[in-house]
Amino acid sequence: MSNRIIIAGGGTGGHIFPAIAIANALVAQDPSVEILFVGARGKMEMEKVPEAGYRIEGITIVGFNRSSFFKNISLPFKLVKSYFQVKKIFKEFLPDAVVGVGGYSTLPVLRLAQAQGIPTFIHESNSFAGKANIYLGKKATRIFVASDGMQKFFPANKIMITGNPVRKQITNSTISRTEAIKYFGLKESLTTILVMGGSLGAKSINDAMLEHMGQFERRHLQLIWQTGKTNADKYKHAAEGKEYIWINEFITDMEMAYAAADVVVSRAGAMAVTEICIQAKPAVFVPFPLASEDHQTHNAMRLVNKSAALIVRDGDAKLQLVSTSIQLAKDIEMRALFTKNCKLLALKNADTVIANEILTSI
């Protein structure tokens, strides 16, 4: 009889893409396994999971709104409703195990699984664990983490350091810098800085680039600039006609962008940090200041403390980001040190390790 596994979570690409990577690894190791995703209605997992070829059930769940008390009035009712929705899903699917990857749907799904004695597995992608995962970790079968030092959040005997699951096209990329630079229509002779702030964009990063973009040309540097959706037209207009800048809202082929980059400027979401380590790219991180538990700063500092990256606070980005990025781009010795130390932090086969542990534990 085949194993039936529920994977719960989503909300952001940083949760969804690792979840899909785990699902793919489970199927690769056991083609008979049946997988069902459970996500939050209206969130991006409801689109991305079916695109990856998996079935997903949506539940009525939202998170606590930190900016408006009144928006939280309906929260208890939605939590109760989601509990009954999850109960119905369990009754129909009869899971042998449940995996939580973070996001709104993780809490009600794993909580019910633990109440029913079903093995539960948590993947915590950040260096600072979220409150829901800390709570669920007490009764979890196994907790997969991205970095060391996580015993301050979880029972030490349940922790397994695996790293974060990353898309195979990034971990297995063999694209040359020459090929990638040509793809973006840039010059191979110039040092290239990849700037990215997520799908919606990062205002502090984008505004810093906008205000000081002329400095890159003066220092003989070129940019691959992913602006994200917000105000994309404004940034594209400002960069129009500048041959040293490739600019767009999205980068479809991230493996090309990493291959072309000599330096990366990025937010410090768990997946961005993991991919930068795997690609061994010198980076300047600008953590998103409103991330829960300030986890992006913790993610970035893990590398900074091991001489593998630099950090610029969000509030300092306008004045310091461009000069710091240029300094790193021009410092060949520092770049070599960061590349060497990133390689030591990179764990490339997280999805396979996680899948194997789940399948051997149920």
C-alpha positions in Angstrom: 0.0 0.0 0.0 1.4 3.4 -1.0 2.2 6.1 1.6 -0.1 9.1 1.6 1.6 12.4 2.6 0.1 15.9 3.2 2.4 18.9 2.7 1.0 22.0 4.4 2.1 25.6 4.0 2.9 28.4 1.5 2.2 32.1 1.3 5.6 33.0 -0.3 7.9 31.4 -2.8 10.3 30.8 0.1 7.9 28.2 1.4 6.3 27.0 -1.8 9.3 26.1 -3.9 11.0 24.1 -1.1 7.7 22.3 -0.5 7.5 21.3 -4.2 11.2 20.3 -4.1 10.4 17.9 -1.2 7.4 16.5 -3.0 9.5 15.9 -6.1 12.1 14.1 -4.0 9.5 12.0 -2.3 8.1 10.9 -5.7 11.6 10.2 -7.0 12.4 7.9 -4.1 8.9 6.3 -4.0 6.9 6.6 -7.2 3.8 5.1 -5.5 3.6 7.8 -2.9 0.4 10.0 -2.9 0.9 13.6 -2.1 -1.7 16.3 -1.3 -0.9 19.9 -0.6 -3.0 22.0 1.8 -2.7 25.8 1.4 -4.4 29.0 2.3 -7.1 30.1 -0.1 -6.1 33.2 -2.2 -2.4 32.6 -1.6 0.1 31.9 -4.4 0.4 28.2 -3.5 -3.1 27.7 -5.0 -1.6 28.6 -8.4 2.0 27.4 -8.1 1.4 23.9 -6.7 -1.0 22.8 -9.6 1.5 24.2 -12.0 4.0 21.8 -10.6 1.6 18.9 -11.1 0.3 18.4 -7.6 -3.2 18.5 -6.1 -3.9 21.1 -3.5 -6.8 21.8 -1.1 -7.4 25.3 0.1 -8.5 26.2 3.6 -9.9 29.5 5.0 -7.0 30.6 7.1 -5.2 34.0 7.6 -2.4 35.2 9.8 -2.5 37.8 12.5 -2.5 41.3 11.0 0.1 43.4 12.9 -1.0 46.7 11.3 -4.7 46.6 12.1 -6.5 45.2 15.1 -9.9 45.4 13.5 -8.8 43.1 10.6 -8.2 40.4 13.3 -11.8 40.3 14.6 -12.7 37.5 12.2 -9.5 35.5 12.9 -11.0 33.2 15.6 -13.9 32.2 13.4 -11.6 31.5 10.4 -9.3 29.4 12.7 -12.3 27.3 13.8 -13.6 27.0 10.2 -10.1 25.9 9.0 -10.0 23.2 11.7 -13.2 21.6 10.4 -11.9 21.9 6.8 -8.7 20.2 7.8 -10.6 17.5 9.6 -12.6 16.8 6.5 -9.5 16.6 4.3 -7.9 14.1 6.8 -11.0 11.9 6.8 -11.0 11.7 3.0 -7.2 11.5 2.3 -6.2 9.4 5.4 -2.6 10.7 5.6 0.3 8.6 6.9 2.4 11.6 7.5 2.2 15.4 7.4 4.9 17.9 6.5 4.8 21.6 7.4 6.9 24.1 5.5 5.7 27.3 7.1 2.9 29.6 6.1 -0.7 30.1 7.4 -2.0 26.5 6.8 0.9 24.8 8.6 -0.5 25.3 12.1 -4.1 23.9 11.8 -2.9 20.9 9.7 0.0 19.8 11.8 -1.9 20.5 15.0 -4.7 18.1 14.0 -2.1 15.5 12.8 -0.4 15.6 16.1 -3.7 15.3 18.0 -4.4 12.2 15.9 -1.0 10.6 16.4 0.1 11.0 12.8 3.8 11.5 12.3 4.6 15.2 11.6 7.7 16.8 10.1 8.7 20.4 10.1 11.0 22.2 7.7 12.2 25.5 9.3 14.0 27.5 6.5 15.1 30.5 8.6 17.9 30.9 11.2 15.3 32.3 13.6 12.2 30.0 14.0 8.7 31.3 13.9 6.3 31.0 16.8 4.0 28.4 15.2 6.9 26.1 14.3 8.3 26.4 17.8 5.0 25.4 19.2 4.5 22.5 16.8 8.1 21.4 17.2 7.5 20.0 20.7 5.4 17.1 19.3 7.0 16.8 15.9 8.6 13.6 14.7 11.6 15.3 13.1 12.5 19.0 12.5 14.6 19.8 9.4 16.6 23.0 9.8 18.8 25.1 7.5 21.6 25.9 10.0 23.2 25.1 13.3 22.2 26.6 16.6 18.5 25.8 16.3 18.4 23.9 19.6 17.4 27.2 21.3 14.0 26.8 19.4 13.5 23.1 19.2 14.3 19.8 21.1 17.9 19.0 20.2 17.1 15.3 19.7 14.5 16.1 17.0 16.7 18.4 14.9 18.3 17.4 11.6 20.5 19.9 9.8 19.6 19.5 6.1 19.8 23.0 4.6 17.0 24.3 2.4 15.6 22.5 -0.6 16.5 24.4 -3.8 15.3 24.0 -7.4 17.5 21.5 -9.3 18.1 24.0 -12.2 20.1 26.1 -9.6 21.9 23.3 -7.7 22.8 21.5 -10.9 23.5 24.5 -13.1 26.5 24.2 -15.4 26.0 27.5 -17.2 29.2 29.4 -17.9 29.6 33.1 -17.1 30.3 33.8 -20.8 27.0 32.2 -21.8 25.0 34.0 -19.1 26.5 37.4 -19.8 25.6 36.9 -23.5 22.0 36.0 -22.5 21.6 39.4 -20.7 23.3 41.3 -23.6 26.0 42.6 -21.3 29.8 42.9 -21.6 32.0 40.0 -20.4 34.8 42.3 -19.5 32.9 44.2 -16.8 32.2 43.1 -13.3 28.5 42.3 -12.9 26.2 43.0 -9.9 22.9 41.1 -9.7 20.3 43.2 -7.8 17.1 41.6 -6.6 14.4 42.2 -4.0 11.7 39.5 -4.5 8.6 39.3 -6.7 7.1 42.6 -5.3 10.4 44.4 -5.2 12.3 46.0 -2.4 11.7 49.8 -2.3 14.9 50.6 -0.3 17.1 48.6 -2.7 15.4 49.9 -5.8 15.5 53.5 -4.7 19.2 53.3 -3.8 19.9 51.9 -7.3 17.8 54.6 -8.9 19.4 57.5 -7.1 23.0 56.3 -7.6 22.9 54.3 -10.8 25.4 56.6 -12.5 28.1 55.5 -10.0 28.1 52.0 -11.6 29.0 53.3 -15.0 31.7 55.6 -13.6 33.3 52.6 -11.9 33.0 50.4 -15.0 30.4 48.1 -13.5 27.2 46.7 -14.9 23.8 45.6 -13.4 21.3 42.9 -13.8 18.4 44.5 -11.9 15.2 42.7 -11.0 12.9 45.4 -9.8 9.8 43.3 -8.8 6.3 44.5 -9.7 6.0 47.6 -7.5 6.9 50.8 -9.5 8.6 48.7 -12.1 7.9 51.2 -14.9 9.5 54.1 -13.0 12.8 52.1 -12.6 12.7 50.8 -16.2 12.2 54.4 -17.5 15.2 55.7 -15.5 17.4 52.9 -16.8 16.3 53.2 -20.5 19.1 53.5 -23.0 21.8 52.6 -20.4 23.8 49.8 -22.0 25.4 48.8 -18.6 22.0 47.9 -17.1 19.7 44.9 -17.8 16.4 45.6 -16.1 13.1 43.8 -15.7 10.4 43.0 -13.2 11.3 39.4 -13.1 14.2 37.1 -14.0 12.7 33.9 -15.4 15.9 32.0 -15.6 17.6 32.6 -12.2 20.3 30.1 -13.0 21.4 32.5 -15.8 21.4 35.4 -13.4 23.6 33.7 -10.8 26.0 32.5 -13.5 26.4 36.0 -14.8 26.8 37.7 -11.4 30.1 38.5 -9.7 28.3 40.1 -6.7 24.7 39.8 -5.5 22.6 42.5 -3.7 19.5 40.9 -2.2 17.0 40.7 0.6 17.8 38.0 3.1 14.9 35.6 2.8 15.9 32.0 3.6 15.8 30.8 0.0 17.7 33.7 -1.4 20.5 33.2 1.2 20.5 29.4 0.5 20.7 29.9 -3.3 23.5 32.5 -2.9 25.5 30.0 -0.7 25.0 27.2 -3.2 26.1 29.4 -6.0 28.9 30.7 -3.8 28.3 34.4 -4.7 29.7 37.3 -2.7 26.7 39.2 -1.5 25.4 42.3 0.2 22.2 41.6 2.1 19.5 44.2 2.9 17.1 42.4 5.3 13.5 43.3 5.2 12.9 45.1 8.5 9.3 44.0 9.0 9.9 40.2 8.6 8.4 38.3 11.5 10.9 37.9 14.4 13.3 40.0 12.2 14.3 36.6 10.8 15.9 38.1 7.7 18.5 39.9 9.8 19.3 36.6 11.5 19.6 34.8 8.1 22.0 37.5 6.9 24.1 37.6 10.1 24.7 33.9 9.9 26.8 34.6 6.8 28.2 37.9 8.0 29.5 36.3 11.2 31.3 33.7 9.1 33.0 36.2 6.8 30.7 35.1 3.9 28.7 38.3 3.2 28.1 42.0 4.1 25.0 43.6 5.5 23.4 47.0 5.0 20.4 47.9 7.2 17.2 48.8 5.3 17.2 52.3 6.7 20.8 52.9 5.6 20.3 51.5 2.1 19.8 54.9 0.4 23.2 56.2 1.6 25.3 53.1 2.0 24.1 50.3 -0.3 25.5 51.4 -3.7 28.9 52.4 -2.2 29.1 49.1 -0.2 28.2 47.1 -3.4 30.8 48.9 -5.4 33.4 48.4 -2.7 32.8 44.6 -2.7 32.8 44.4 -6.5 36.2 46.1 -6.6 37.7 44.1 -3.8 38.8 40.8 -5.5 40.3 39.4 -2.3 37.2 39.9 -0.2 35.1 38.4 -3.0 37.3 35.3 -3.1 37.0 35.0 0.7 33.2 35.2 0.6 33.1 32.7 -2.2 35.3 30.2 -0.2 33.2 30.6 3.0 29.9 30.4 1.2 30.9 27.0 -0.2 31.5 25.8 3.3 27.9 26.8 4.3 26.2 25.3 1.2 24.1 22.1 1.6 22.9 21.0 -1.9 20.9 17.8 -1.4 18.4 18.9 1.2 15.3 17.7 -0.7 16.7 14.2 -1.0 17.8 14.0 2.6 14.4 15.2 3.9 12.5 12.9 1.6 14.5 9.9 2.7 14.1 10.7 6.4 10.3 11.1 6.0 9.9 7.8 4.1 12.0 5.8 6.5 10.2 7.2 9.6 6.6 6.3 8.6 
